Amino acid sequence: MIKVLFMGRKPVAAKCLAWLIERTDVEIVGVLTDTHLSVSPTSEVARKNGIKLFDFESAAKALENGALTFDIGFSMLYWRKLKDHFLSVPPLKIINFHPAPLPEYKGTAGYNIAILEGLKEWGVTAHYVDEEIDTGEIIEISKLPVCYETETAQSLEEKCRPVLFDLFKKIANNAIVSNTILDSYPNKGGVYISRQQMEALKEIKEPDDINRKIRAFWFPPYEGAYIKIGGDKFTLVNQFILQSLSNPNNSSLFTTPSKVK
């Protein structure tokens, strides 16, 4: 039976963990997640199934002293840089699922860049983890269409969830059943965007396409595209965003009247 260390925090990660738990050919020896948050879907799945929870520091210590060992790791959108014993302990390595196509888009801001660049296609990637961020060899990429005229960061993230889940099931199953390192190819080139760079991109400046930038960073409750006035930041919304938030069953004085036939 293969020993698995699982890493992740978002709802899609919780779904992947639940899928792994249903298997009879793996032993999940631990889950690295956001145990510090009051609402944590991945933590909840682990607790309900009696799986040991770790934060990054406690897992690193357990790996160092030999209290934690595993054969393969699966990282679904895990946000910490994995290093040292995380990489040297598992003979089958760690596979990460990245919400952007590699090698082109490393780091953060993938959804945002897809919209800013007006792309018509996006992708999510399964790749091995090495010492740097998003630079390990690529196993497989799954593609999906992007509606570049209406997409928001929030809607693109929602579209990627089932694609990530399907890719996870396929790659995890292949790795577990084969009990070997999967075929992969070099992950060279591309652009790395840090969190600081992503935050800087949110500021609207000349000659930005304002409507596109608003959509590119629309992901409540996070701060969106903004302007600065007197040193203060003001997040912008446009008519498209307002209409997407409205209740279609409610009318207003400003609703365009329908034609009577």
C-alpha positions as protocol buffer text, in pm:
chain_id: "A"
residue {
  index: 1
  type: MET
  ca { x: 0 y: 0 z: 0 }
}
residue {
  index: 2
  type: ILE
  ca { x: 137 y: 339 z: -101 }
}
residue {
  index: 3
  type: LYS
  ca { x: 177 y: 604 z: 169 }
}
residue {
  index: 4
  type: VAL
  ca { x: 46 y: 943 z: 58 }
}
residue {
  index: 5
  type: LEU
  ca { x: 104 y: 1291 z: 199 }
}
residue {
  index: 6
  type: PHE
  ca { x: -166 y: 1530 z: 75 }
}
residue {
  index: 7
  type: MET
  ca { x: -132 y: 1908 z: 58 }
}
residue {
  index: 8
  type: GLY
  ca { x: -402 y: 2165 z: -18 }
}
residue {
  index: 9
  type: ARG
  ca { x: -670 y: 2387 z: 129 }
}
residue {
  index: 10
  type: LYS
  ca { x: -939 y: 2500 z: -117 }
}
residue {
  index: 11
  type: PRO
  ca { x: -1269 y: 2317 z: -187 }
}
residue {
  index: 12
  type: VAL
  ca { x: -1121 y: 2139 z: -489 }
}
residue {
  index: 13
  type: ALA
  ca { x: -844 y: 2008 z: -262 }
}
residue {
  index: 14
  type: ALA
  ca { x: -1103 y: 1878 z: -15 }
}
residue {
  index: 15
  type: LYS
  ca { x: -1275 y: 1700 z: -304 }
}
residue {
  index: 16
  type: CYS
  ca { x: -945 y: 1542 z: -413 }
}
residue {
  index: 17
  type: LEU
  ca { x: -872 y: 1429 z: -57 }
}
residue {
  index: 18
  type: ALA
  ca { x: -1216 y: 1269 z: -29 }
}
residue {
  index: 19
  type: TRP
  ca { x: -1151 y: 1084 z: -355 }
}
residue {
  index: 20
  type: LEU
  ca { x: -819 y: 952 z: -223 }
}
residue {
  index: 21
  type: ILE
  ca { x: -982 y: 838 z: 101 }
}
residue {
  index: 22
  type: GLU
  ca { x: -1222 y: 618 z: -96 }
}
residue {
  index: 23
  type: ARG
  ca { x: -933 y: 421 z: -243 }
}
residue {
  index: 24
  type: THR
  ca { x: -824 y: 96 z: -80 }
}
residue {
  index: 25
  type: ASP
  ca { x: -470 y: 100 z: -221 }
}
residue {
  index: 26
  type: VAL
  ca { x: -338 y: 408 z: -39 }
}
residue {
  index: 27
  type: GLU
  ca { x: -269 y: 510 z: 318 }
}
residue {
  index: 28
  type: ILE
  ca { x: -295 y: 884 z: 375 }
}
residue {
  index: 29
  type: VAL
  ca { x: -32 y: 949 z: 642 }
}
residue {
  index: 30
  type: GLY
  ca { x: -103 y: 1319 z: 678 }
}
residue {
  index: 31
  type: VAL
  ca { x: -260 y: 1633 z: 537 }
}
residue {
  index: 32
  type: LEU
  ca { x: -89 y: 1972 z: 515 }
}
residue {
  index: 33
  type: THR
  ca { x: -351 y: 2244 z: 507 }
}
residue {
  index: 34
  type: ASP
  ca { x: -479 y: 2567 z: 660 }
}
residue {
  index: 35
  type: THR
  ca { x: -565 y: 2440 z: 1008 }
}
residue {
  index: 36
  type: HIS
  ca { x: -529 y: 2795 z: 1141 }
}
residue {
  index: 37
  type: LEU
  ca { x: -846 y: 2909 z: 961 }
}
residue {
  index: 38
  type: SER
  ca { x: -1189 y: 2877 z: 1121 }
}
residue {
  index: 39
  type: VAL
  ca { x: -1343 y: 2748 z: 796 }
}
residue {
  index: 40
  type: SER
  ca { x: -1122 y: 2494 z: 621 }
}
residue {
  index: 41
  type: PRO
  ca { x: -1289 y: 2237 z: 391 }
}
residue {
  index: 42
  type: THR
  ca { x: -976 y: 2023 z: 359 }
}
residue {
  index: 43
  type: SER
  ca { x: -919 y: 2017 z: 735 }
}
residue {
  index: 44
  type: GLU
  ca { x: -1280 y: 1916 z: 785 }
}
residue {
  index: 45
  type: VAL
  ca { x: -1248 y: 1617 z: 551 }
}
residue {
  index: 46
  type: ALA
  ca { x: -928 y: 1507 z: 724 }
}
residue {
  index: 47
  type: ARG
  ca { x: -1078 y: 1537 z: 1073 }
}
residue {
  index: 48
  type: LYS
  ca { x: -1392 y: 1344 z: 979 }
}
residue {
  index: 49
  type: ASN
  ca { x: -1174 y: 1058 z: 857 }
}
residue {
  index: 50
  type: GLY
  ca { x: -924 y: 1059 z: 1142 }
}
residue {
  index: 51
  type: ILE
  ca { x: -629 y: 1171 z: 930 }
}
residue {
  index: 52
  type: LYS
  ca { x: -345 y: 1354 z: 1103 }
}
residue {
  index: 53
  type: LEU
  ca { x: -323 y: 1725 z: 1023 }
}
residue {
  index: 54
  type: PHE
  ca { x: 5 y: 1913 z: 984 }
}
residue {
  index: 55
  type: ASP
  ca { x: 109 y: 2268 z: 925 }
}
residue {
  index: 56
  type: PHE
  ca { x: 427 y: 2327 z: 727 }
}
residue {
  index: 57
  type: GLU
  ca { x: 653 y: 2354 z: 1030 }
}
residue {
  index: 58
  type: SER
  ca { x: 524 y: 2046 z: 1212 }
}
residue {
  index: 59
  type: ALA
  ca { x: 545 y: 1836 z: 895 }
}
residue {
  index: 60
  type: ALA
  ca { x: 901 y: 1951 z: 827 }
}
residue {
  index: 61
  type: LYS
  ca { x: 1002 y: 1858 z: 1182 }
}
residue {
  index: 62
  type: ALA
  ca { x: 833 y: 1516 z: 1160 }
}
residue {
  index: 63
  type: LEU
  ca { x: 1007 y: 1445 z: 831 }
}
residue {
  index: 64
  type: GLU
  ca { x: 1342 y: 1547 z: 975 }
}
residue {
  index: 65
  type: ASN
  ca { x: 1318 y: 1322 z: 1282 }
}
residue {
  index: 66
  type: GLY
  ca { x: 1166 y: 1031 z: 1090 }
}
residue {
  index: 67
  type: ALA
  ca { x: 823 y: 1044 z: 1254 }
}
residue {
  index: 68
  type: LEU
  ca { x: 666 y: 1109 z: 912 }
}
residue {
  index: 69
  type: THR
  ca { x: 749 y: 917 z: 596 }
}
residue {
  index: 70
  type: PHE
  ca { x: 561 y: 887 z: 268 }
}
residue {
  index: 71
  type: ASP
  ca { x: 602 y: 737 z: -79 }
}
residue {
  index: 72
  type: ILE
  ca { x: 435 y: 1008 z: -286 }
}
residue {
  index: 73
  type: GLY
  ca { x: 292 y: 1353 z: -225 }
}
residue {
  index: 74
  type: PHE
  ca { x: 2 y: 1525 z: -397 }
}
residue {
  index: 75
  type: SER
  ca { x: -20 y: 1903 z: -379 }
}
residue {
  index: 76
  type: MET
  ca { x: -345 y: 2063 z: -495 }
}
residue {
  index: 77
  type: LEU
  ca { x: -284 y: 2440 z: -504 }
}
residue {
  index: 78
  type: TYR
  ca { x: -66 y: 2419 z: -190 }
}
residue {
  index: 79
  type: TRP
  ca { x: 78 y: 2764 z: -127 }
}
residue {
  index: 80
  type: ARG
  ca { x: 409 y: 2696 z: 52 }
}
residue {
  index: 81
  type: LYS
  ca { x: 744 y: 2629 z: -114 }
}
residue {
  index: 82
  type: LEU
  ca { x: 838 y: 2267 z: -50 }
}
residue {
  index: 83
  type: LYS
  ca { x: 1204 y: 2190 z: 16 }
}
residue {
  index: 84
  type: ASP
  ca { x: 1457 y: 1973 z: 200 }
}
residue {
  index: 85
  type: HIS
  ca { x: 1301 y: 1653 z: 340 }
}
residue {
  index: 86
  type: PHE
  ca { x: 974 y: 1713 z: 155 }
}
residue {
  index: 87
  type: LEU
  ca { x: 1170 y: 1647 z: -164 }
}
residue {
  index: 88
  type: SER
  ca { x: 1427 y: 1393 z: -45 }
}
residue {
  index: 89
  type: VAL
  ca { x: 1199 y: 1155 z: 149 }
}
residue {
  index: 90
  type: PRO
  ca { x: 937 y: 1034 z: -108 }
}
residue {
  index: 91
  type: PRO
  ca { x: 1079 y: 791 z: -368 }
}
residue {
  index: 92
  type: LEU
  ca { x: 790 y: 872 z: -604 }
}
residue {
  index: 93
  type: LYS
  ca { x: 832 y: 1248 z: -553 }
}
residue {
  index: 94
  type: ILE
  ca { x: 560 y: 1512 z: -508 }
}
residue {
  index: 95
  type: ILE
  ca { x: 316 y: 1600 z: -785 }
}
residue {
  index: 96
  type: ASN
  ca { x: 170 y: 1950 z: -783 }
}
residue {
  index: 97
  type: PHE
  ca { x: -143 y: 2068 z: -962 }
}
residue {
  index: 98
  type: HIS
  ca { x: -94 y: 2423 z: -1086 }
}
residue {
  index: 99
  type: PRO
  ca { x: -390 y: 2639 z: -1201 }
}
residue {
  index: 100
  type: ALA
  ca { x: -216 y: 2765 z: -1514 }
}
residue {
  index: 101
  type: PRO
  ca { x: -42 y: 2623 z: -1822 }
}
residue {
  index: 102
  type: LEU
  ca { x: 328 y: 2557 z: -1773 }
}
residue {
  index: 103
  type: PRO
  ca { x: 591 y: 2650 z: -1861 }
}
residue {
  index: 104
  type: GLU
  ca { x: 437 y: 2982 z: -1968 }
}
residue {
  index: 105
  type: TYR
  ca { x: 274 y: 3100 z: -1644 }
}
residue {
  index: 106
  type: LYS
  ca { x: 457 y: 3032 z: -1317 }
}
residue {
  index: 107
  type: GLY
  ca { x: 379 y: 3172 z: -973 }
}
residue {
  index: 108
  type: THR
  ca { x: 63 y: 3370 z: -903 }
}
residue {
  index: 109
  type: ALA
  ca { x: -180 y: 3581 z: -1111 }
}
residue {
  index: 110
  type: GLY
  ca { x: -248 y: 3316 z: -1373 }
}
residue {
  index: 111
  type: TYR
  ca { x: -621 y: 3383 z: -1401 }
}
residue {
  index: 112
  type: ASN
  ca { x: -557 y: 3757 z: -1404 }
}
residue {
  index: 113
  type: ILE
  ca { x: -298 y: 3737 z: -1680 }
}
residue {
  index: 114
  type: ALA
  ca { x: -523 y: 3515 z: -1893 }
}
residue {
  index: 115
  type: ILE
  ca { x: -784 y: 3791 z: -1898 }
}
residue {
  index: 116
  type: LEU
  ca { x: -540 y: 4082 z: -1929 }
}
residue {
  index: 117
  type: GLU
  ca { x: -381 y: 3915 z: -2232 }
}
residue {
  index: 118
  type: GLY
  ca { x: -718 y: 3832 z: -2389 }
}
residue {
  index: 119
  type: LEU
  ca { x: -645 y: 3462 z: -2417 }
}
residue {
  index: 120
  type: LYS
  ca { x: -903 y: 3230 z: -2573 }
}
residue {
  index: 121
  type: GLU
  ca { x: -764 y: 2917 z: -2407 }
}
residue {
  index: 122
  type: TRP
  ca { x: -629 y: 2837 z: -2062 }
}
residue {
  index: 123
  type: GLY
  ca { x: -490 y: 2528 z: -1896 }
}
residue {
  index: 124
  type: VAL
  ca { x: -403 y: 2358 z: -1568 }
}
residue {
  index: 125
  type: THR
  ca { x: -88 y: 2155 z: -1518 }
}
residue {
  index: 126
  type: ALA
  ca { x: 31 y: 1849 z: -1330 }
}
residue {
  index: 127
  type: HIS
  ca { x: 405 y: 1865 z: -1266 }
}
residue {
  index: 128
  type: TYR
  ca { x: 670 y: 1730 z: -1035 }
}
residue {
  index: 129
  type: VAL
  ca { x: 797 y: 1953 z: -755 }
}
residue {
  index: 130
  type: ASP
  ca { x: 1163 y: 2054 z: -741 }
}
residue {
  index: 131
  type: GLU
  ca { x: 1361 y: 2309 z: -540 }
}
residue {
  index: 132
  type: GLU
  ca { x: 1207 y: 2613 z: -709 }
}
residue {
  index: 133
  type: ILE
  ca { x: 847 y: 2726 z: -761 }
}
residue {
  index: 134
  type: ASP
  ca { x: 659 y: 2576 z: -1057 }
}
residue {
  index: 135
  type: THR
  ca { x: 978 y: 2463 z: -1234 }
}
residue {
  index: 136
  type: GLY
  ca { x: 956 y: 2084 z: -1195 }
}
residue {
  index: 137
  type: GLU
  ca { x: 908 y: 1861 z: -1497 }
}
residue {
  index: 138
  type: ILE
  ca { x: 563 y: 1865 z: -1660 }
}
residue {
  index: 139
  type: ILE
  ca { x: 347 y: 1553 z: -1660 }
}
residue {
  index: 140
  type: GLU
  ca { x: 32 y: 1675 z: -1835 }
}
residue {
  index: 141
  type: ILE
  ca { x: -170 y: 1987 z: -1918 }
}
residue {
  index: 142
  type: SER
  ca { x: -549 y: 2000 z: -1948 }
}
residue {
  index: 143
  type: LYS
  ca { x: -692 y: 2283 z: -2160 }
}
residue {
  index: 144
  type: LEU
  ca { x: -1022 y: 2472 z: -2138 }
}
residue {
  index: 145
  type: PRO
  ca { x: -1176 y: 2761 z: -2335 }
}
residue {
  index: 146
  type: VAL
  ca { x: -1177 y: 3118 z: -2204 }
}
residue {
  index: 147
  type: CYS
  ca { x: -1446 y: 3370 z: -2291 }
}
residue {
  index: 148
  type: TYR
  ca { x: -1202 y: 3659 z: -2310 }
}
residue {
  index: 149
  type: GLU
  ca { x: -1478 y: 3920 z: -2352 }
}
residue {
  index: 150
  type: THR
  ca { x: -1673 y: 3832 z: -2036 }
}
residue {
  index: 151
  type: GLU
  ca { x: -1444 y: 3622 z: -1814 }
}
residue {
  index: 152
  type: THR
  ca { x: -1351 y: 3739 z: -1465 }
}
residue {
  index: 153
  type: ALA
  ca { x: -1081 y: 3598 z: -1240 }
}
residue {
  index: 154
  type: GLN
  ca { x: -1358 y: 3452 z: -1026 }
}
residue {
  index: 155
  type: SER
  ca { x: -1541 y: 3285 z: -1317 }
}
residue {
  index: 156
  type: LEU
  ca { x: -1219 y: 3142 z: -1461 }
}
residue {
  index: 157
  type: GLU
  ca { x: -1124 y: 2997 z: -1124 }
}
residue {
  index: 158
  type: GLU
  ca { x: -1467 y: 2832 z: -1105 }
}
residue {
  index: 159
  type: LYS
  ca { x: -1421 y: 2686 z: -1456 }
}
residue {
  index: 160
  type: CYS
  ca { x: -1082 y: 2544 z: -1361 }
}
residue {
  index: 161
  type: ARG
  ca { x: -1204 y: 2353 z: -1053 }
}
residue {
  index: 162
  type: PRO
  ca { x: -1359 y: 2054 z: -1235 }
}
residue {
  index: 163
  type: VAL
  ca { x: -1069 y: 2046 z: -1481 }
}
residue {
  index: 164
  type: LEU
  ca { x: -822 y: 2034 z: -1192 }
}
residue {
  index: 165
  type: PHE
  ca { x: -1023 y: 1761 z: -1023 }
}
residue {
  index: 166
  type: ASP
  ca { x: -1037 y: 1547 z: -1337 }
}
residue {
  index: 167
  type: LEU
  ca { x: -665 y: 1593 z: -1398 }
}
residue {
  index: 168
  type: PHE
  ca { x: -593 y: 1503 z: -1036 }
}
residue {
  index: 169
  type: LYS
  ca { x: -792 y: 1180 z: -1057 }
}
residue {
  index: 170
  type: LYS
  ca { x: -618 y: 1078 z: -1377 }
}
residue {
  index: 171
  type: ILE
  ca { x: -261 y: 1156 z: -1272 }
}
residue {
  index: 172
  type: ALA
  ca { x: -297 y: 1036 z: -912 }
}
residue {
  index: 173
  type: ASN
  ca { x: -447 y: 709 z: -1029 }
}
residue {
  index: 174
  type: ASN
  ca { x: -168 y: 656 z: -1281 }
}
residue {
  index: 175
  type: ALA
  ca { x: 100 y: 726 z: -1022 }
}
residue {
  index: 176
  type: ILE
  ca { x: -58 y: 503 z: -758 }
}
residue {
  index: 177
  type: VAL
  ca { x: -136 y: 209 z: -986 }
}
residue {
  index: 178
  type: SER
  ca { x: 201 y: 213 z: -1164 }
}
residue {
  index: 179
  type: ASN
  ca { x: 396 y: 275 z: -841 }
}
residue {
  index: 180
  type: THR
  ca { x: 658 y: 449 z: -1051 }
}
residue {
  index: 181
  type: ILE
  ca { x: 765 y: 800 z: -1146 }
}
residue {
  index: 182
  type: LEU
  ca { x: 551 y: 907 z: -1442 }
}
residue {
  index: 183
  type: ASP
  ca { x: 681 y: 1023 z: -1777 }
}
residue {
  index: 184
  type: SER
  ca { x: 747 y: 1396 z: -1784 }
}
residue {
  index: 185
  type: TYR
  ca { x: 924 y: 1660 z: -1989 }
}
residue {
  index: 186
  type: PRO
  ca { x: 1132 y: 1973 z: -1914 }
}
residue {
  index: 187
  type: ASN
  ca { x: 964 y: 2284 z: -1779 }
}
residue {
  index: 188
  type: LYS
  ca { x: 1178 y: 2559 z: -1929 }
}
residue {
  index: 189
  type: GLY
  ca { x: 1111 y: 2927 z: -1985 }
}
residue {
  index: 190
  type: GLY
  ca { x: 793 y: 3117 z: -1912 }
}
residue {
  index: 191
  type: VAL
  ca { x: 727 y: 3406 z: -1676 }
}
residue {
  index: 192
  type: TYR
  ca { x: 720 y: 3397 z: -1296 }
}
residue {
  index: 193
  type: ILE
  ca { x: 492 y: 3648 z: -1124 }
}
residue {
  index: 194
  type: SER
  ca { x: 527 y: 3698 z: -749 }
}
residue {
  index: 195
  type: ARG
  ca { x: 245 y: 3799 z: -518 }
}
residue {
  index: 196
  type: GLN
  ca { x: 395 y: 4146 z: -488 }
}
residue {
  index: 197
  type: GLN
  ca { x: 400 y: 4183 z: -866 }
}
residue {
  index: 198
  type: MET
  ca { x: 39 y: 4065 z: -886 }
}
residue {
  index: 199
  type: GLU
  ca { x: -71 y: 4325 z: -630 }
}
residue {
  index: 200
  type: ALA
  ca { x: 110 y: 4598 z: -824 }
}
residue {
  index: 201
  type: LEU
  ca { x: -74 y: 4497 z: -1143 }
}
residue {
  index: 202
  type: LYS
  ca { x: -407 y: 4583 z: -980 }
}
residue {
  index: 203
  type: GLU
  ca { x: -349 y: 4956 z: -995 }
}
residue {
  index: 204
  type: ILE
  ca { x: -520 y: 5115 z: -1295 }
}
residue {
  index: 205
  type: LYS
  ca { x: -295 y: 5345 z: -1494 }
}
residue {
  index: 206
  type: GLU
  ca { x: -288 y: 5497 z: -1840 }
}
residue {
  index: 207
  type: PRO
  ca { x: -330 y: 5343 z: -2097 }
}
residue {
  index: 208
  type: ASP
  ca { x: -493 y: 5040 z: -1929 }
}
residue {
  index: 209
  type: ASP
  ca { x: -812 y: 4888 z: -2068 }
}
residue {
  index: 210
  type: ILE
  ca { x: -1013 y: 4968 z: -1755 }
}
residue {
  index: 211
  type: ASN
  ca { x: -1303 y: 4729 z: -1814 }
}
residue {
  index: 212
  type: ARG
  ca { x: -1070 y: 4439 z: -1886 }
}
residue {
  index: 213
  type: LYS
  ca { x: -860 y: 4514 z: -1580 }
}
residue {
  index: 214
  type: ILE
  ca { x: -1169 y: 4525 z: -1359 }
}
residue {
  index: 215
  type: ARG
  ca { x: -1269 y: 4179 z: -1484 }
}
residue {
  index: 216
  type: ALA
  ca { x: -915 y: 4048 z: -1454 }
}
residue {
  index: 217
  type: PHE
  ca { x: -901 y: 4121 z: -1082 }
}
residue {
  index: 218
  type: TRP
  ca { x: -1264 y: 4065 z: -985 }
}
residue {
  index: 219
  type: PHE
  ca { x: -1247 y: 3798 z: -715 }
}
residue {
  index: 220
  type: PRO
  ca { x: -1433 y: 3905 z: -399 }
}
residue {
  index: 221
  type: PRO
  ca { x: -1362 y: 3931 z: -112 }
}
residue {
  index: 222
  type: TYR
  ca { x: -1011 y: 4012 z: -237 }
}
residue {
  index: 223
  type: GLU
  ca { x: -921 y: 4366 z: -338 }
}
residue {
  index: 224
  type: GLY
  ca { x: -976 y: 4420 z: -709 }
}
residue {
  index: 225
  type: ALA
  ca { x: -845 y: 4665 z: -966 }
}
residue {
  index: 226
  type: TYR
  ca { x: -818 y: 5007 z: -806 }
}
residue {
  index: 227
  type: ILE
  ca { x: -734 y: 5372 z: -849 }
}
residue {
  index: 228
  type: LYS
  ca { x: -559 y: 5594 z: -597 }
}
residue {
  index: 229
  type: ILE
  ca { x: -704 y: 5926 z: -489 }
}
residue {
  index: 230
  type: GLY
  ca { x: -530 y: 6125 z: -218 }
}
residue {
  index: 231
  type: GLY
  ca { x: -332 y: 5822 z: -111 }
}
residue {
  index: 232
  type: ASP
  ca { x: -642 y: 5604 z: -67 }
}
residue {
  index: 233
  type: LYS
  ca { x: -728 y: 5300 z: -278 }
}
residue {
  index: 234
  type: PHE
  ca { x: -1072 y: 5266 z: -437 }
}
residue {
  index: 235
  type: THR
  ca { x: -1166 y: 4931 z: -592 }
}
residue {
  index: 236
  type: LEU
  ca { x: -1364 y: 4970 z: -914 }
}
residue {
  index: 237
  type: VAL
  ca { x: -1658 y: 4780 z: -1054 }
}
residue {
  index: 238
  type: ASN
  ca { x: -1824 y: 4832 z: -1391 }
}
residue {
  index: 239
  type: GLN
  ca { x: -2170 y: 4777 z: -1537 }
}
residue {
  index: 240
  type: PHE
  ca { x: -2089 y: 4420 z: -1636 }
}
residue {
  index: 241
  type: ILE
  ca { x: -1994 y: 4330 z: -1277 }
}
residue {
  index: 242
  type: LEU
  ca { x: -2300 y: 4503 z: -1134 }
}
residue {
  index: 243
  type: GLN
  ca { x: -2530 y: 4315 z: -1370 }
}
residue {
  index: 244
  type: SER
  ca { x: -2365 y: 3985 z: -1279 }
}
residue {
  index: 245
  type: LEU
  ca { x: -2438 y: 4055 z: -911 }
}
residue {
  index: 246
  type: SER
  ca { x: -2800 y: 4156 z: -959 }
}
residue {
  index: 247
  type: ASN
  ca { x: -3096 y: 3933 z: -886 }
}
residue {
  index: 248
  type: PRO
  ca { x: -3263 y: 3860 z: -1223 }
}
residue {
  index: 249
  type: ASN
  ca { x: -3599 y: 3832 z: -1046 }
}
residue {
  index: 250
  type: ASN
  ca { x: -3583 y: 4191 z: -923 }
}
residue {
  index: 251
  type: SER
  ca { x: -3663 y: 4489 z: -1140 }
}
residue {
  index: 252
  type: SER
  ca { x: -3573 y: 4855 z: -1103 }
}
residue {
  index: 253
  type: LEU
  ca { x: -3671 y: 5186 z: -1254 }
}
residue {
  index: 254
  type: PHE
  ca { x: -3361 y: 5155 z: -1471 }
}
residue {
  index: 255
  type: THR
  ca { x: -3440 y: 4810 z: -1611 }
}
residue {
  index: 256
  type: THR
  ca { x: -3467 y: 4813 z: -1989 }
}
residue {
  index: 257
  type: PRO
  ca { x: -3833 y: 4744 z: -2068 }
}
residue {
  index: 258
  type: SER
  ca { x: -3910 y: 4433 z: -2268 }
}
residue {
  index: 259
  type: LYS
  ca { x: -4104 y: 4468 z: -2591 }
}
residue {
  index: 260
  type: VAL
  ca { x: -4466 y: 4359 z: -2587 }
}
residue {
  index: 261
  type: LYS
  ca { x: -4551 y: 4135 z: -2879 }
}
